[in-house]
Amino acid sequence: MDYPFVHGRLPYGWLDVPVYWPQRLIHIPSMTSISRDDGNIYKYKDIMAKEPEYGTLSYTWGRWRVKDKPDAPPVLPIKNTPWQIPAVEEAHFTTENFQKVIQNIHKSGVDWVWIDVGCIDQRRGSTQAAVEIGRQASIFKQAKSTFVWLSRLDCIQLAQAIDDILDYGGQLYDHIDIGIEGVDFDNVMDKLQTVSEYLFSDPWFSSLWTLQEIVLRNDAIVLSTEGESVPWKVARQDQRTYMTMLINHCQNVYTSLEKAIEKTKTVYSEQYPEKTMNAIQRVKQLILQVGFYYLFSTNPNVQFGTARYRTTKRAEDRIYGIMQIYNLCVGRSARPEENPSMEELVIEFAAAINYNSAILGQFFVHVSRPKRGYTWRITEESTVPNSLIMYRDPNDMATINVDLDENCIAAGKCCQLPMLLSAAKEAGDIAPSHAVDGWGLKFEILLDNHINDAASFNAANQQHFMERRNSGTEIDLKDVLVLWLGNVQAEFSYRSNTYFRRNVGLLLSVQNHNTGEGVLHYERLGIAVWTTGEKSTPFEVPIRSIPWEWYDQLVLK
């Protein structure tokens, strides 16, 4: 197969992150930025090290950069950079505290550190900067340790916030999950809302760059304004707070809150006061917005959907600041001599994801109506339902490629949607123990949000139809094509000592059915998922009996 080329040059991205040593590292004892040579040796005067162990720092500062002011605050005293170290508003953080952070990294046993202001060329239009940004995944992944600096939260208050999250989160679990009586639930929710709003107020939680960095290294150590590590009380002993611990705890809180809401939906259940319900929704919202509920998901589309809550200084950083979660390098980071527009960058990024995996490229649901002609393209206005959060061991059976004219062409096995619906219904009748809501195969239709839910999916009635929202246009099920994208690893089967597979089908509707055009164009409606296991299992027979037909020129719009 020929590689698709971006503007006729480089293939779209890569799946495995190559090992790149940083172009520069800071030698902490001398506060010197030192470039590496071709042998990965960092040498400056009497300092020399080959491939040294180093740490990385995740923090945010770009929104508070001070430019061309005579009374600008002092800058971090890093020597030997060809560029001027940028000054930052002291209301965000002081140079004194920045130095304390670096010294505390040094105290942890690290002599070398990668910090962007001293290791990435800060001069406008630098090609070195574009290349280094494209290598951040490698830089963070091979670091000995990573630190997160919450520059607006002082050590005492941050430590208290961690204690409160542990305490009140534990009380929430005891009351909701275990059913312990005597817990003042209203007070617990009030305290959780207060501490969550305080903790997540730090600008680190609103930066898109830091979202990418914490996905790459969720084992980062948390540092306060003063650069101090924050204690986490475990088994009567204090230890340093790692982001992994905080993320895991936030996930537990979110899960308990979902259970609390479910308990209010029964007829005889206790209803919470309005203030408490508002607190539940607010804490859930905060956890979702910072990306902590699904951060351990193996589907990176989860984080891309979260990116809409994060801030970047430049529009194009909405791609550059998230691309390495996908192990991709696109745009100027791949081709420093070029500077694609935002629209070109978005298309290239989405095309790269689909090229590497048609499953991953479509493993999401549109939240709002996508741009006409680009329904195949993921955007920040997307979400990932629970059934799609795990993306492991993909087996792609279809391809989706974008050519130089930006035509998106798919190829693979297809069937009409009524065939798949009938097979799913039959599988449910054969093996009711495997059925979910009357369907076998754990069959599920996930429509994009601008398409109305169709009651026909629950009845498998081929005469029913779907409607596009806000248009009233009917879509006959017989005109909906299912492109079998492939499958990913699902839950484990102890009976067969192997994993089930979750299959993915892309739902496509003909756009120009009666226009007389020679090539049919298809619009994405959503996806279908169903689970399969052993081939000998009776409930798989209906799926295997579908006469899947190969299509090699599906033009997606």
Helices and strands as residue ranges (DSSP letters): E 5-6, E 10-11, E 24-27, G 28-30, E 32-35, E 41-44, E 47-50, E 54-58, G 62-64, E 65-66, E 87-88, H 95-107, E 112-114, H 116-119, H 127-133, H 136-141, E 145-149, H 155-173, I 174-178, H 185-199, G 203-206, H 208-216, E 221-223, E 231-234, E 237-240, H 243-263, H 274-289, H 301-306, G 307-309, H 317-320, G 323-326, G 331-333, H 342-356, H 358-361, E 365-366, E 382-383, G 386-388, E 395-396, E 399-402, E 408-416, H 417-430, G 432-434, E 444-447, H 456-459, E 465-467, E 474-476, G 477-479, E 480-493, E 498-510, E 521-532, G 538-540, H 541-544, E 549-556
